[in-house]
Amino acid sequence: MVGHCQGSAVAQALRVLLPDAEVRYRSLYGMRDRRAGIQAFLRQNAAADAVFASELAQGDLPEDARAHLMPTVLFAAFHPDLVYVGDAAGPAGRHVPSPVGSYHSALALYGFRRGLSAEDTLKLFCEPVYRHVGYLDAWEAATGTQLRLAREVGWDFGPLLARWSRRGAFMHSVNHPRMFVAADLARALLDRAAIPFVDFDIEPFLHDELLAQGSWPVYPEIGRVYGLSGGYSFLPRSRRGSRRPQPMTLGRFVAESFALYRQRRSAELSCPRVETWLAEAALPGDLGELAGVPNPR
């Protein structure tokens, strides 16, 4: 198995479904030369019965790899406020860290960039603002994106999305699914490779390793749209050797985000969505006005 963080979770599920098999996993992260790293891994495992790979590795796979590609699960409807913040003047893909790892709140960043206090920024987290920016009707766009990503590698995600949706919020964040999603992906890969396995409820045997990467809450106002209770508890990313991190409140998350932003150059705090909102800030009905926040001088 060659993949990213989702691939590691799927590899864990494969080991449970195939207890007598050896499942080897190679992460795409940390490879100085991705193509060379993938090809070396495949050479070391040339006798494998099947090769599974994330679609992110597709361009670096050798033509004779005959790999079964796995789509990336990317679903933002539960967490539409989650964004990455990048350094516009730095290398591509460089992200500014946040209080919970690498995930930021677009609304918190907007408040900081707009010159609001942390206290006034908290007022932006409300239903009128969510409705205005499209957070309450993000399902159709998220579904369309996910179905398209799956179709690009020959998968029909319709039945899987329907199955996962019946379980409630099936994502920890926009790019980290829960383990029952990883289990379904593992089953689908084995079916595609015609590898027999005895199916059963494997969830009790799985450690939710993606939860250690942090978890973003489903805001209550958004949760109500999908019949979920929701909340504002942010789970930070676990650090090696540390105790399990404690969830933080929205107030603490915003305050710590502001503290981090003050240490950065303005060029580092780039986010396309926030740039759009800032460009609209001088217009009537901007986000602050919707939340009853005085216009900063």
N, C-alpha and C positions, 0 to 999 in steps of 0.2 A: 504494500500500500504506500503510495506516494501522495502526500497532501499537506494541507495546512491544518489549523487547529481542529476543524471539523473532521478531517481525515483521521486524526488521532482518536477522536471519540468513536468513529465508525470502526477503526481497527480494534478498539476495545470490545465493541459489540461482536465483531467477527470472531474474536477469540472465545467468546462465550458460546456462540452458535456452532463453532467448530472446535470443540474441546480437544480433539486429537490432532489438530493441525497446528502448524507453526505459522503464525501471522507476523510478518515483519513490517515495520512502519518506518518511513523516512520522511522527516519534516522538510518542507520547502524553505522554511525560515532558517536563516544562518548560513545558507549556501553562498559562498563567494561567487561561484560560477554554477548557476542552476543547471544548465544543460549538462555540464561535465559531472556534476554531483548526481543527477538523476541517472545518467548512463552508467556511472560506476556502480550505483546501487542495483541497477537492473542486471549488470554483468555478474555481480556477486550472488544474485538470486535467479540465475538463468534457468534453473530447473523448476521454478515455481509453476504450480498448476494454473495460476491466473495472476494477472497484474491489474490492480485497481489504482486509479489515479484521479486526483482532483482535476477538474477542467482547467484550473489555473496552470497546471503543468503541461497542458496539451501542446503548446508551441515548442516545448523543450524535449518532448519524447521522441526517441528514434522512430523512424517509419515502420520498423519491423517489431515494435514493442507489443502490438496487438492488445493494448490496454483497454480496459473497460472504464470509461470516464464517468465520474460522479459530479453532478451539478453542485454548485455552491448554493447553500440555503441562505438567502438574503431577503429578509422580510421586515419592513419598517413600520407596519401599521400599529403595532403595540407600543412602539417607542419612537414616534415621529420627531421628538425634540432632540434625539441623540445625533450628534455630529462629531466629526473630527476637526481639529484646528491645526492648520499647517503653517509652515514658515514660507511665505510667498517669496522670500529672498534666498531661501536655502534649497537643499537638494530635494528632488521630487520624492514624495512619500514620507517626508519628515514630519512627525506629529508632535505637537506640544502635549506634555503630560497633563493629566487632570487629577482631581482628588481620588478618583476611582480607577485610574489606569490611563487609558487614552480616550475615554469617552467624555464628551462635553455636552452641555446643554446650550442649544442655540439661543434660548431666551436669556440664560445667564450671561452669555458672552455679549448679547445685544445690550443688556442692561449696563454692563461694564463699559462697552464701547460708546454707549449713548451718554455716559456720564451720570447714570443713576447710582444712588447708594445701593448697598446690598439689601437694605430693608425695603426700598421701593422696588427693586428688581423682583423681590418675592411676590409682589402684587401682580406681576405679569403672568404668574402661573394660575390662570383662571379661565373659566369657560369662554367668555367673550373673546379673549385673545386666541385661545385654541381654535375657536370656530373661524376667526378671521384669517388665520394662517393655514388653515386646512388640516389641522391635527385631528379633527373629529370625523373626517371623511377620507382617510388615507388608505382604506382597505382595498379599493379597486385598483389604485396605482401600485400598491405593494403586490397584489395578486398578479397583476399584469407583468410586472418585472420578474417575479419568481417563475411564472409559467414560461416566459421568454427565455430566461437563463437555462431552464431545463430543456426546452425544445432545441436549443442550440447544440446540445450533446445527445439528442435523441430520446429524451425522457418525457413522459407525460406525467406532470406533477398534479394534475387535477384531482385524482382520487386520493393522493397522499395529503394534499392540502385540506381536502374535506375531512379526512380522518383526523389530522392534527388539530384542526379548528374545533372539532367536537371536544377536545381535551382542554380547551381554554387557551390561555397564553402559552404558545408552544416555543417561544423564544426567550432567552435570558437578555438578549440585546438584538440589535438589528442583524448581526452576523454570527451569533452563537445560539444554536438551537438547544433545546432540552434533550435529554438522553433518549427519550422514546422516539424522537425524530431520528437520531443517529442509528437506533436499532432498526427502524424501518428502512433506512438507506442501506444498512448492511444486508438485510434480507433481499432487497431489490438487486444489489450487486451480485449476490450469490445466485439469484435466479437468472440474471443476465449471463453469468459465466457457466450456467448449467452445473453448478456444484451442489450436490444434495446436502441437506442439513435437516436436523430434527428441530422444528420450530416449537417455541414455548414462550412464556412470559419471562423475558430475560431481564426486565428492569430491576428486580431486586438484586441482581448480580452485578449491576453496573455502578461504578463510581462516577458521579457527575463532574467530570474534570473541567468542563467548560464553565461551571459555576465558579471555579477558582479564578477565572479570568475577569470576574466582576459581573454584577447583575444590575440592570437598569429597571426601575419600577414602571409599572403601567399606571400612569396618573389616574386618579379616581374619575375625573371627568371624561377621560378617554375610555377607561374601563367600563363605564356605564353604557357606552355605545355598544359594547360587545358582551354585555351581561356579566361583567367581572367587577369585583369590589375595588381593586386597585389600591394604590397607596403612594407614599413619597419616601420610601426607604431605599437608599442607594447602598449597594454592597460593593465595597472596594475590592480591587484585585488582590489576591493573596500573594504575599511575598515569601520567598523560600526561607524556611527556618522560623517563620513568625507564627504566632497563634492565628486561629481563624479570625479574619477581620470582622469588626462589628459594623452593622449597618449604620449609616449616617442619615440624619434628617435633611430635608430640603434646605432648611436654614443653614445648617452646617456646610452642606455641599456648596451652596452659593457663596458663603463667606470664604471657604477655602479656595474656591475657584477664583474669586476676586484677588485673594492673596497671591495666587500663582500668576495671574495676569499682570499684576503690578510689577512682577519681576521680568517681564518680557517686553521686547520692543514691539511697537505697534505693527510692524511688518510681519511679525511672527504670528499675530492673532488674526489670521485670515481664515475666512469661511464664506463661501459664495452666498449661502442663504442669508447670513447676517449682513453681508455687504448690500444685498438687495433691500433688506429691511432698513438699513441705515440711510440708503438713498431715498427711501420713502418717508423718513422720519419727519421731514418738514411739511408733509402733506396733512391735511385734516384727517382725523381718524387713525392716526398712527397708533402703535401698540401701547405706548404709555397712556395716551388719551383713553383708549378702550379699557385700560385697567385702573383709570382714575389716578394716574401718577402725574404730578406737576411736571411741566416741561422744564428740563434742566437749563440753566443759563450758560 
